[in-house]
Amino acid sequence: MKRLLASLLLLAATPAAALLPTTPETEAPAEVEAPVQTIEDTQDEGADERIAERIRGIFSELPAFEDVTIDVRQGVVTLSGTVPDQQAVARAEAIAARVSGVVTVENDLERDLSISGDGSGIGSLADRVNSFVDMLPLIALALGIWAVISIIGYLIAGWSWFWEKVAPNGFLAELIASAIRFVFVVGGLVVALDILGAGALLGAVLGGAGVIGLALGFALRETIENYLASLMLSLRQPFRANDWVRIDDLEGRVIRLTSRATVLMTLDGNHLRIPNGQVFRAVITNYTRNPQRRFEFDLGVDADDDARAARQLGRDTLAALDFVLDDPAPEARIMEVGDSNVVIRFLGWIDQEKTDWWKAQSQAIPAVKEALEDAGFGLPEPIYRLRFDPRSASIPFQQGAGASPEAETKAPPKKTVQQITVTETDEDVRPVNEIADMVERERRESGGEQDKDLLDPSRPVE
């Protein structure tokens, strides 16, 4: 009977237990608090001596704790003395606290500030001085190797005859020599620092040099641009000394090409220095390269005249001039119909080695003008019509209708044009080379500056 009742109670309890909430399996375990270290109420005899001996043994293996005094009473450790730095103070306390049986640590340690002390601070200065003295032989060896490598670089760069033979011009030869000196000096410095074991210092120096070089590159951008342009111009040779050139809107004869600027003498005798960066980008017109040069001028004939006959007459007049070349032949072109005339452009070629360009044009213009006028062609001037409002009727005029007799008698007599006889000297069209002579004289008298000229007559002109 008792067994039957127990079975029935077990069956009734099973569904109820199934309905009760269950604890999830993934529930994190409760945090366990760290046990608080308890201090025993009794202490073994000789425990303080054992703790002190253990700490002394540990500190004896550490040079920084040689001057530390240890005193242990009832498990309380008292540290006194000096250590090299503040980190050693905290480290000594941490080591003593880890020894078994230590209740607490009284840290009375102080940093050693004496000159003869070990470690950092003032006392470390003596160690560093001693280390430097010990490294003096190694430093002397590194400096000697650096000096030898640098001297070798200077000797190789000093072979000017070889580099001038290899390089296209003296300017590039000088650049090659400078680059060789720089490479050997920097290479010797790298080897010296590697001998001293200062690889980190070398990286810092090279990194700083890179940053400084970048900053200088932005600051001296125009200077570097002029320097590179000088190199390119010395290789290309766009003109020779004493060439008559036009660089953009600047005109003159070339005196020299330096490493910074192109020096011209203008046609009125002034010196003109143009930065090579501007010269390299500019449009250059060289009037000396081709001895044949063309001049041109415009004349207008009356609109009622035969423009084609005037064109032919002007062309024949130019062909009859001694200084005008037959090949290429002179030419005349009808350009446009103006307000009161027809504009004709006359063109002729000369040899600049025999004829001055300005003189030739000055002689050709009056020759064609006189030929047209003698043939009956009119060369009218622009005609303007003026209209006055009624308020201008009261303005007195000295001449014309309504002019007083007194005004006419006071009018100055008209001057007659004096006839000037043209002599043989006035018609001389031979070239005048006063500016070219000035340039040659300055190049001869420049002396040391002459050697800095980057124009090389032996190289072909671009």
C-alpha atoms as one frame of an Amber mdcrd trajectory, in Angstrom:
protein
   0.000   0.000   0.000   2.814   2.411   0.866   4.558   1.608  -2.447   1.345
   2.345  -4.426   0.898   5.731  -2.747   4.525   6.654  -3.521   4.099   5.796
  -7.200   0.935   7.915  -7.475   2.658  10.899  -5.866   5.583  10.573  -8.298
   3.271  10.531 -11.345   1.407  13.611 -10.101   4.590  15.578  -9.531   6.070
  14.913 -12.986   3.644  17.136 -15.023   3.913  19.933 -12.522   7.673  19.848
 -12.767   7.450  19.939 -16.538   5.379  23.152 -16.343   7.925  24.980 -14.154
  10.363  27.319 -15.985  13.796  25.924 -16.511  17.088  27.799 -16.201  18.696
  28.395 -19.640  21.872  26.468 -20.268  23.677  29.517 -21.652  23.204  31.640
 -18.592  26.548  33.187 -17.571  27.804  32.063 -14.233  27.724  34.584 -11.464
  30.923  36.596 -10.908  33.042  35.238  -8.138  34.512  37.884  -5.924  38.224
  37.656  -5.345  38.977  36.334  -1.920  40.208  38.938   0.465  43.681  38.109
   1.753  43.448  37.556   5.421  46.168  38.292   7.907  46.905  35.383  10.185
  46.629  36.028  13.903  49.927  34.312  14.553  53.318  34.421  12.854  55.966
  31.768  12.699  59.176  32.469  14.492  61.834  33.796  12.081  59.304  34.723
   9.341  60.468  38.365   9.223  64.074  37.288   8.758  63.107  34.931   5.940
  61.079  37.643   4.151  63.919  40.149   4.446  66.471  37.615   3.235  64.306
  36.703   0.253  63.841  40.319  -0.790  67.548  41.050  -0.379  68.366  38.077
  -2.588  66.088  39.331  -5.326  67.379  42.906  -5.119  70.978  41.741  -5.207
  70.441  40.478  -8.749  69.204  43.885  -9.897  71.905  46.619 -10.125  69.362
  49.393  -9.718  68.514  48.206  -6.148  72.032  47.912  -4.766  71.521  50.848
  -2.358  68.101  49.727  -1.067  67.779  48.916   2.698  65.120  46.381   3.745
  63.524  46.163   7.184  60.723  43.653   8.019  58.669  43.697  11.234  55.494
  41.632  11.696  55.272  41.173   7.931  55.483  44.917   7.223  58.324  45.608
   4.761  59.991  49.030   4.888  62.106  50.014   1.859  64.557  52.889   2.183
  67.550  54.181   0.246  68.025  55.511  -3.290  67.321  54.206  -6.791  68.303
  55.634 -10.217  64.837  56.826 -11.368  61.193  57.059 -10.411  60.246  53.896
 -12.263  62.625  51.900 -10.073  60.777  53.151  -6.969  57.471  51.645  -8.116
  59.171  48.499  -9.365  60.857  47.799  -6.001  57.543  48.145  -4.177  55.816
  45.771  -6.599  58.544  43.112  -6.193  58.480  43.270  -2.371  54.671  42.986
  -2.276  54.751  39.702  -4.213  56.864  37.868  -1.608  54.840  35.422   0.457
  54.089  36.546   4.006  54.331  40.288   3.267  51.412  42.160   4.828  52.140
  45.596   3.336  55.035  47.663   1.996  56.175  51.045   3.275  58.027  52.623
   0.318  60.523  55.284   1.470  62.761  55.031  -1.575  64.070  58.227  -3.215
  65.568  58.999  -6.578  69.369  59.346  -6.609  70.310  62.905  -7.563  74.042
  62.697  -6.851  76.577  63.310  -9.602  78.353  60.009  -9.028  75.120  58.021
  -8.950  74.306  55.319 -11.486  71.411  55.336 -13.967  69.734  58.339 -15.502
  69.679  61.945 -14.339  72.823  63.845 -13.572  74.705  60.678 -12.724  74.010
  59.211 -16.185  75.963  62.059 -17.766  79.222  60.522 -16.584  78.266  57.181
 -18.118  77.433  58.839 -21.398  80.680  60.751 -21.422  82.548  57.533 -20.719
  80.656  55.785 -23.525  81.515  58.612 -25.898  85.176  58.421 -24.950  85.133
  54.680 -25.566  83.580  55.272 -29.005  86.140  57.862 -30.043  88.322  55.368
 -31.981  85.259  54.074 -33.825  84.084  57.614 -34.554  87.541  58.514 -35.856
  87.480  55.449 -38.127  84.014  56.362 -39.467  85.064  59.969 -40.120  88.216
  58.766 -41.852  86.245  56.482 -44.154  83.807  59.321 -44.909  86.717  61.637
 -45.739  88.361  59.057 -48.008  85.149  58.388 -49.957  84.479  62.127 -50.312
  88.026  62.792 -51.519  87.656  60.041 -54.123  84.444  61.692 -55.345  86.119
  65.097 -55.604  89.048  63.581 -57.496  86.738  61.879 -59.993  84.669  65.057
 -60.392  87.897  66.987 -60.987  88.484  65.241 -64.337  87.039  68.250 -66.136
  88.707  67.364 -69.414  86.961  63.963 -69.404  83.507  65.279 -68.493  83.746
  68.107 -71.056  84.580  65.479 -73.647  81.679  63.237 -72.652  79.065  65.984
 -72.055  77.606  68.045 -74.918  78.674  71.354 -73.318  80.528  72.771 -70.338
  77.367  73.514 -68.379  76.250  69.881 -68.450  79.805  68.761 -67.626  79.731
  70.945 -64.525  76.367  69.460 -63.523  77.764  65.918 -63.872  80.778  66.800
 -61.729  78.569  68.334 -59.041  76.311  65.267 -59.036  79.315  62.947 -58.603
  80.602  64.983 -55.660  77.168  64.922 -54.020  76.742  61.153 -54.478  80.151
  60.337 -52.998  79.703  62.666 -50.022  76.260  61.263 -49.191  77.449  57.704
 -49.785  80.405  58.226 -47.437  78.050  59.596 -44.775  75.827  56.520 -45.090
  78.804  54.191 -44.675  80.086  56.168 -41.653  76.721  56.072 -39.882  76.386
  52.372 -40.604  79.781  51.747 -38.971  78.610  53.654 -35.880  75.366  51.681
 -35.812  73.289  54.840 -36.235  70.832  53.470 -38.753  67.896  55.172 -37.051
  69.731  58.496 -37.173  70.420  57.969 -40.873  66.725  57.363 -41.556  65.791
  60.505 -39.645  68.382  62.562 -41.542  67.234  61.293 -44.924  63.582  61.807
 -44.019  64.252  65.342 -42.824  66.285  66.046 -45.950  63.369  64.860 -48.090
  60.902  67.146 -46.320  63.304  70.097 -46.499  63.974  69.388 -50.174  60.245
  69.340 -50.922  59.731  72.648 -49.118  62.682  74.236 -50.920  61.366  72.899
 -54.214  58.103  74.812 -53.765  59.858  77.921 -52.462  62.489  77.998 -55.231
  60.251  76.761 -58.025  61.084  79.617 -60.407  64.811  79.347 -59.698  64.798
  75.609 -60.386  62.721  76.188 -63.511  65.271  78.717 -64.800  68.106  76.314
 -64.043  66.475  73.458 -65.959  65.587  75.816 -68.803  69.242  76.866 -68.978
  70.234  73.225 -69.355  67.696  72.651 -72.137  68.660  75.853 -73.968  72.349
  74.942 -73.781  71.522  71.592 -75.404  69.137  72.961 -78.046  71.166  76.092
 -78.996  68.230  78.116 -80.435  70.489  81.052 -81.353  74.109  82.131 -81.612
  75.937  85.049 -80.065  75.184  88.343 -81.860  72.047  86.972 -83.519  69.269
  89.480 -83.975  66.272  87.854 -82.276  62.793  88.683 -81.039  61.696  86.791
 -77.883  57.949  87.344 -77.580  57.813  91.170 -77.726  61.465  91.726 -76.695
  63.999  92.402 -79.448  67.776  92.721 -79.562  71.079  91.032 -80.313  72.239
  88.110 -78.160  75.231  88.808 -75.928  75.374  85.537 -74.000  73.375  82.713
 -72.456  74.114  82.205 -68.747  72.854  79.641 -66.256  70.067  82.003 -65.167
  69.184  84.393 -68.000  69.630  85.306 -71.654  71.356  88.676 -72.046  70.392
  90.836 -75.052  71.499  94.240 -76.259  68.497  96.137 -77.551  68.655  98.105
 -80.803  69.072 101.312 -78.779  72.102  99.935 -76.884  70.532  98.848 -73.576
  71.136  95.569 -71.772  68.131  93.271 -71.428  68.169  90.182 -69.168  65.374
  87.669 -69.772  64.965  84.693 -67.370  65.685  81.454 -69.178  62.393  79.988
 -68.000  60.603  82.694 -69.997  62.939  82.244 -72.984  62.331  78.488 -73.062
  58.533  78.988 -73.234  58.609  82.004 -75.576  58.173  82.250 -79.345  61.621
  83.124 -80.737  62.080  84.900 -84.062  65.661  84.839 -85.364  66.249  87.484
 -88.023  69.891  86.514 -88.544  69.447  82.855 -89.408  68.213  83.512 -92.946
  70.163  86.292 -94.724  67.191  86.995 -97.021  64.482  89.112 -95.397  61.324
  90.714 -96.747  60.046  94.219 -96.091  56.508  95.422 -96.803  54.443  98.616
 -96.750  50.930  99.737 -97.734  49.898 102.572-100.091  46.383 103.607-101.080
  45.446 104.807-104.591  42.284 106.642-105.551  39.231 104.417-105.888  38.589
 105.770-109.398  42.097 104.787-110.606  43.057 101.419-112.030  44.346  99.481
-109.004  45.822  96.712-111.155  47.886  99.199-113.165  49.086 100.803-109.909
  49.985  97.375-108.599  52.040  96.585-111.700  53.795  99.958-111.660  54.753
  99.612-108.000  56.098  96.109-108.566  58.212  97.250-111.513  59.527 100.155
-109.443  60.645  97.805-106.665  62.307  95.499-109.199  64.295  98.431-110.551
  65.884  99.159-107.172  69.425  97.782-106.934  69.098  96.431-103.407  65.860
  94.498-104.074  66.487  90.853-104.987  65.235  89.343-108.221  64.760  85.961
-106.544  62.423  85.995-104.712  60.880  88.641-106.936  59.073  91.678-105.499
  55.307  91.458-105.193  52.272  93.732-104.868  48.883  92.683-103.488  45.542
  94.469-103.457  44.453  94.166 -99.834  41.154  96.032 -99.412  38.936  98.878
-100.502  39.131 101.676 -97.969  36.887 104.673 -97.337  38.311 106.660-100.240
  41.050 104.488-101.725  42.207 101.001-102.626  44.978  99.693-100.344  47.878
  97.947-102.087  50.607  96.126-100.162  54.078  96.144-101.745  56.688  93.510
-100.754  60.373  93.177-101.582  63.273  90.927-100.545  66.797  92.016 -99.603
  70.082  90.370 -98.620  70.782  91.437 -95.014  74.516  90.843 -95.445  74.628
  93.607 -98.077  71.604  95.765 -97.308  70.199  97.224 -94.127  66.548  96.255
 -93.696  65.413  99.589 -92.290  67.253 101.593 -94.957  65.858  99.433 -97.718
  62.290  99.993 -96.578  62.921 103.725 -96.122  64.175 103.970 -99.731  61.495
 101.757-101.265  58.458 103.615 -99.865  59.227 107.048-101.397  60.370 105.425
-104.658  57.033 103.675-105.199  55.036 106.700-103.991  56.784 109.052-106.419
  56.373 106.598-109.295  52.618 106.367-108.683  52.221 110.133-108.393  54.283
 110.774-111.550  52.050 108.337-113.433  48.950 110.300-112.385  47.646 108.038
-109.687  46.058 109.847-106.785  47.005 108.972-103.230  44.036 110.473-101.380
  43.976 111.137 -97.687  40.971 110.249 -95.526  38.098 112.769 -95.958  35.985
 113.717 -92.959  32.714 115.711 -92.952  32.108 117.928 -89.929  28.583 119.018
 -88.933  28.012 121.884 -86.487  24.804 122.548 -84.547  23.229 126.078 -84.478
  25.113 127.035 -81.367  28.398 126.934 -83.316  27.259 129.669 -85.744  28.623
 132.371 -83.478  32.118 130.897 -83.426  34.441 133.175 -85.427  36.620 131.596
 -88.066  39.859 133.102 -89.287  39.412 131.989 -92.862  36.439 131.441 -95.125
  33.200 133.306 -95.520  32.657 136.040 -92.995  36.338 136.429 -92.060  37.398
 140.000 -91.318  40.037 141.717 -93.520  42.180 142.292 -90.447  42.259 138.561
 -89.756  43.263 137.811 -93.321  46.077 140.336 -93.227  47.351 138.957 -89.925
  47.455 135.363 -91.192  51.041 134.103 -91.381  52.397 133.587 -94.841  52.460
 130.014 -96.117  55.889 128.504 -96.065  57.244 126.917 -99.209  58.787 123.463
 -99.062  62.525 123.624 -99.488  63.817 121.373-102.203  66.446 118.936-100.854
  68.898 117.352-103.188  69.458 113.647-102.503  73.147 112.811-102.466  74.905
 109.525-102.965  75.497 109.190 -99.205  71.791 109.426 -98.425  71.018 106.530
-100.754  73.560 104.230 -99.142  71.670 101.129 -97.967  74.633  99.130 -96.737
  74.028  97.550 -93.317  75.142  99.462 -90.255  76.518  97.114 -87.574  77.033
  99.462 -84.628  74.997  97.229 -82.271  76.754  94.086 -83.522  80.127  95.770
 -82.984  79.110  96.704 -79.417  78.151  93.102 -78.700  81.439  91.742 -80.048
  83.436  94.306 -78.077  81.592  93.429 -74.861  82.123  89.711 -75.403  85.828
  90.272 -75.851  86.125  92.536 -72.817  83.942  90.413 -70.508  86.856  88.102
 -69.667  85.711  85.684 -66.925  82.057  86.060 -67.873  82.920  84.895 -71.375
  83.743  81.445 -69.978  80.235  81.236 -68.495  78.588  81.607 -71.898  76.561
  78.463 -72.633  76.405  79.151 -76.382  78.754  76.755 -78.145  79.642  77.670
 -81.764  80.747  74.088 -82.437  77.291  72.648 -81.841  74.513  72.719 -84.441
  71.780  75.280 -83.982  68.294  73.932 -83.486
